[in-house]
C-alpha cells in the first residue's frame, strides 16, 4: 500500500538503505490507520486466519480500536518504514505510568527503576514478511526510543511468536512475567528493556 506524497512526519534515513523511517505524532495518525492495519495483517497471518484470535481481541478491527484509544496518551509516537513509497513496517508507543502498564498483579515484580523512572509502553512493532530480517524492526524501535527517550521500555509478546521473540531478545528485552489483558484472554509474555544509554538502541539495530 502506498503512502501520500506529502510528508507529515519526521524522516530518518540510513546510508546505503532504501528504507526511510518517518515519525508521526497523534494528529497525523488517523489517516494512516488502514495502512498500518494492512501491515499488521501481513505480518500476522497466523492471527488473521484464526477465528479464535479475533475472539481474543487480536484482529484488524481490534487494532483500529486499540490505536484510536491510545492516541489520547501524551507523548504518543508512531514510526512507519517506507521503501520506495510503500509502507513496509510500523511501530507505536507512548510514555506511561508503571501502574497503568504493569497492573496490580505485576507491579511489585518488576525492577524498582521500571516503576519509578520514565517508562515507554511499546504497543506494536510489525514488518511485512518480504522486508523482515533486514533490520527494519530494529530501526523502527530505535526511532521510538529516540522520540520518547525512556529509561525503560516494556511490551507484550505472544509466546508462540518466535520471530518477534527473537527480535526482542536481540534488542535487549527480557522476560518479566506472564500477563493477561482480561481474565479469560490469551497469556502474553511481559518483556522489559532497561535503556541504559543512548547507544542501547543502536547496538540492538546493529545486531539485527
Secondary structure, DSSP 4 states (H G I P E B T S, - for coil): -B--SS--SEEE--TT-SEEEEEE-GGGTGGGHHHHHHHHHHHTHHHHT-HHHHHTT-SHHHHHHHHHHHTTSTT-EEEEEEETTEEEEEEEEEEE-HHHHHHHHHHTTS-HHHHHS-EEEEEEEEE-GGGTTSSHHHHHHHHHHHHH--SEEEEEEETT-HHHHHHHHHHT-EEEEEEESSTTS-EEEEEEEE--STHHHHHHHHH-
